[in-house]
């Protein structure tokens, strides 16, 4: 959760940064998948590991976004 001292504007700015990070990770994941014919099943082990790490990071960012959405009363 966020720090209790953050005002709504700071929370919105934090949320916007998380959205940008999420979108960048998503774009990187998409590029990796497309580089391997549109499927993670066709990836060599090192790219599959990278794909999984990126997906995990994206999931973590999405979780942080969800927490901020709840705090800001945003319907995600």
C-alpha positions in Angstrom: 0.0 0.0 0.0 1.0 3.6 -0.4 2.4 5.8 2.3 -0.3 7.5 4.4 1.3 10.9 3.9 0.9 10.9 0.1 -1.8 13.3 -1.1 -4.2 12.4 -3.9 -2.1 14.2 -6.5 1.0 12.2 -5.6 -1.1 9.0 -5.7 -2.3 9.9 -9.2 1.2 10.6 -10.3 2.4 7.3 -8.9 -0.4 5.6 -10.7 0.4 7.2 -14.0 4.0 6.1 -13.7 2.9 2.5 -13.0 0.7 2.6 -16.1 3.7 3.6 -18.2 5.8 0.8 -16.7 3.0 -1.7 -17.2 2.6 -0.6 -20.9 6.4 -0.8 -21.5 6.5 -4.3 -20.0 3.5 -5.4 -22.0 5.1 -4.0 -25.2 8.3 -5.9 -24.5 6.4 -9.1 -23.8 4.4 -8.7 -27.0 7.6 -8.1 -29.0 9.2 -11.2 -27.5 6.2 -13.3 -28.3 6.0 -12.0 -31.9 9.7 -12.7 -32.4 8.9 -16.4 -31.8 5.9 -16.8 -34.1 3.3 -15.5 -31.7 3.7 -18.2 -29.1 5.7 -18.7 -26.0 5.8 -22.4 -26.7 8.3 -21.8 -29.6 10.8 -19.8 -27.4 14.2 -21.2 -26.5 14.7 -21.6 -22.8 16.6 -18.3 -22.2 13.8 -16.3 -23.9 11.1 -18.3 -22.1 12.8 -17.4 -18.8 12.9 -13.7 -19.9 9.3 -13.9 -20.9 8.3 -15.3 -17.5 10.3 -12.7 -15.6 8.7 -9.9 -17.6 5.3 -11.3 -17.1 5.9 -11.6 -13.3 7.1 -8.0 -13.2 4.0 -6.9 -15.2 1.7 -8.8 -12.8 3.4 -7.1 -9.8 2.9 -3.7 -11.4 -0.7 -4.5 -12.1 -1.2 -5.5 -8.5 0.3 -2.1 -7.4 -2.0 -0.4 -9.8 -5.0 -2.2 -8.4 -4.1 -1.1 -4.9 -3.9 2.5 -6.0 -7.2 2.2 -7.9 -8.8 1.0 -4.7 -7.3 3.8 -2.7 -8.3 6.4 -5.3 -11.7 4.9 -5.9 -10.9 4.3 -9.6 -13.0 1.7 -11.4 -10.3 -0.3 -13.2 
